[in-house]
Amino acid sequence: MNSSRDNEPAIVAVDEPRSRRQLLTAGGVAAVAGVLGAVGISNSVEAKDGQWLRIGQKNAATKTTQLTGRRSPGFLARINGAGAAIRGITSSQKGVGLQGWADAKKGKTVGVEGKTTSPNGVAGQFVAGRGGTALLAKSPARKGVALRTEGRLEFDQRSGEATTSGGAEFVIPVAGGLTKKSLVLATLQDHFPGVHVEAASVLDTTAENETILIRLNQAVPEPARVAWLILD
């Protein structure tokens, strides 16, 4: 008989006899632990290449983890509380946090799709918190379209309507930043025979006094409305 302590059975101290269900449960746990140990997975370390994905723990890998399915969705993540169901993070200076790729040669394929059922919801949101570009749309092909919209299009802080009580000039404060290269478009919203917008331009680009100036060819005799739009 081998007297090594490594081969001795584990001793469990109990205060009272175990029921049949308790014994079966303990045996099931031990069996699962034995299977994990047999395939080289410890219950106290991270999963590595070639091992099972461990839920609720960090999983380190040096190769791509690929999941192929025959039905949609191929992967589903759901969260019941506030926060993100899926988050992609990259620390590389040229990295991509999340990428969608539709590689079919034909058809109206979609690389990334966002949907919301809330009347106040946003299907896709992009935030550039440090002065970068929030959304960049590219279409290198000559017949391609970089950006297409269906439905209304709003330019918050970059468009609006101003009213003057008379005169021929509108000085309008603008939030969101102005530069000397900003383009100002303007048109009258009320009809005055012979009156039109003669010029629209940036007046001041300083942070505390960002304004645009809209000039009419002549003064209007009563209050008039002018709509404006800024393009950078």
Secondary structure as UniProt FT lines:
FT   HELIX           5..7
FT   HELIX           20..38
FT   TURN            39..40
FT   TURN            43..44
FT   TURN            49..50
FT   TURN            55..56
FT   TURN            93..94
FT   TURN            119..120
FT   TURN            129..130
FT   TURN            142..143
FT   TURN            156..158
FT   STRAND          159..164
FT   STRAND          167..173
FT   TURN            180..181
FT   STRAND          183..188
FT   TURN            193..194
FT   STRAND          197..204
FT   TURN            207..208
FT   STRAND          211..220
FT   STRAND          224..231
//
